[in-house]
Amino acid sequence: MTVAVLLAPGFEEIEALTPVDVLRRAEITVEILGFSAEVTGSHGITVKADKVFDGDLSAYDMIVLPGGLPGSNHLRDNDELIQALQNAAQSEKWIAAICAAPKVLGRAGLLDNKRYTCYPGVEEEIGVGNHSTELLVQDARMITAQGAGVSLAFAYRLVEVLGGDAKKLSNGMIYDQLFEEN
């Protein structure tokens, strides 16, 4: 399995790097595709991309879109990315988006008749699909999440659907203990 995480200027660092970290811990191949060789997030953290996005996502089993502003808007406004996402959906690849990034899926026409979630209020801009207030939503081969605070749960779901042992990983990272009663 190979995953592409796309970074546009102004991406949300937690929403981008948490899935990269967790997927790599699960020994799933992840490539960071930047709109340039180095991309600076919305909180001033610069990340070196593994590759520059060239419009082709056909080599990937899953595409992950982090939120953040203006990062999500840059993703949404990139016509090559919209076409590549449409092609990925037609090829039944996994597509995941968090926070404001579901707006990209909306522009690509991928939320029609789909359940999704997003950062509160972004659904008004999206205007299609069946919005849910759940923190994490999976509808067929599409996974969406509300925001930065859900980044670990989002990443573990990505591991799970790609066949990794998300439970073992979340236990090892002390995540599950957050929800145990003392």
Steps between C-alpha positions, in 0.01 A plus 500: 500500500622847412349824632537856371459790744463828310641824638408843373624825661308562821425134579415404860816336632337260751248377242776434244785362709300284741376270221851491349650401836235242593489339155878469494496343849256246351760435226274641229684691228416872510619771266456867575408674175551875520383773271871591518814327632452667840160605630428722800196423710251735663710517820832576330640145496676420173496140376720354227284303257605157379385600152338798329140430398492458122127444452518119504376301802452169316788328685330542840246284680388789722508878474495707821407868503582698816301808590625839606457840346590610247631148422156349440412782263821442302415129474141581396612747234753266335334363184760222458428375852124509441543288185739261678249455786220429255720240330591348838133473597416335167781251568353432846803629688471614862461875547526670839453863596501678835384838634438743211635262233163335427432819301746357247288185474191715458652690208608169344140374516596216734259584783178465299282247688783438752512542877787719615616722783721809505604790719179664631369755252693372196194294401328829407770563238485139379124501452469139374495153650363391836685690770542332841615653829688180590873542561595235244290367211568219256276460196617224266863585410487858630603605850447848642572651841418827674834649593839505669379340824389191308830455315610185686160330472497595130848355449414175680193458276723542195730225632199277569344528154838436338531172691738606776466421870360832619404363842851378580643830378257715699570296814873534449468875458296523827203640309240256632588584860358850442154347502535264795334593827740540791 
